[in-house]
Amino acid sequence: MAHGKHDDLYHVTPLKTYLTIFGSLLVLTVVTVLASRIDFGRANMVIAMLIASVKAALVMLFFMHLKYDNMMNRVIFGVGFFFLLVLFGFTGFDIITRINAHP
């Protein structure tokens, strides 16, 4: 391996980026707690899952380095994330049918 090729193998993320993402995760956690105290009606679950999805995406992209990884790993995680959304959808449909069954 040539001396100049080392930069092609690894990506060094600056500490500022990690601190920014960490701060964003803390803010989103506070938003989650505040959102849980407000009754949005049927949108409660959708809002909670949306916030959780954003936090999961930040963790996957930056702390798991998928932003800088090869395309195959992105596709594998993307497919997993898609099926997680399908699971959220089925959970949402289940909750909606239980609410309508017991007014």
MOTALIN-V351972 format. One record per residue. N is the residue number from 1. RES is the residue in three letters. SS is DSSP state (@ for helix, = for strand, . for the rest). Layout:
{{N:RES:SS} {N:RES:SS}}
This chain:
{{1:MET:.} {2:ALA:.} {3:HIS:@} {4:GLY:@} {5:LYS:@} {6:HIS:@} {7:ASP:@} {8:ASP:@} {9:LEU:@} {10:TYR:.} {11:HIS:.} {12:VAL:.} {13:THR:.} {14:PRO:.} {15:LEU:@} {16:LYS:@} {17:THR:@} {18:TYR:@} {19:LEU:@} {20:THR:@} {21:ILE:@} {22:PHE:@} {23:GLY:@} {24:SER:@} {25:LEU:@} {26:LEU:@} {27:VAL:@} {28:LEU:@} {29:THR:@} {30:VAL:@} {31:VAL:@} {32:THR:@} {33:VAL:@} {34:LEU:@} {35:ALA:@} {36:SER:@} {37:ARG:.} {38:ILE:.} {39:ASP:.} {40:PHE:.} {41:GLY:@} {42:ARG:@} {43:ALA:@} {44:ASN:@} {45:MET:@} {46:VAL:@} {47:ILE:@} {48:ALA:@} {49:MET:@} {50:LEU:@} {51:ILE:@} {52:ALA:@} {53:SER:@} {54:VAL:@} {55:LYS:@} {56:ALA:@} {57:ALA:@} {58:LEU:@} {59:VAL:@} {60:MET:@} {61:LEU:@} {62:PHE:@} {63:PHE:@} {64:MET:.} {65:HIS:.} {66:LEU:@} {67:LYS:@} {68:TYR:@} {69:ASP:.} {70:ASN:.} {71:MET:@} {72:MET:@} {73:ASN:@} {74:ARG:@} {75:VAL:@} {76:ILE:@} {77:PHE:@} {78:GLY:@} {79:VAL:@} {80:GLY:@} {81:PHE:@} {82:PHE:@} {83:PHE:@} {84:LEU:@} {85:LEU:@} {86:VAL:@} {87:LEU:@} {88:PHE:@} {89:GLY:@} {90:PHE:@} {91:THR:@} {92:GLY:@} {93:PHE:@} {94:ASP:@} {95:ILE:@} {96:ILE:@} {97:THR:@} {98:ARG:@} {99:ILE:@} {100:ASN:@} {101:ALA:@} {102:HIS:.} {103:PRO:.}}
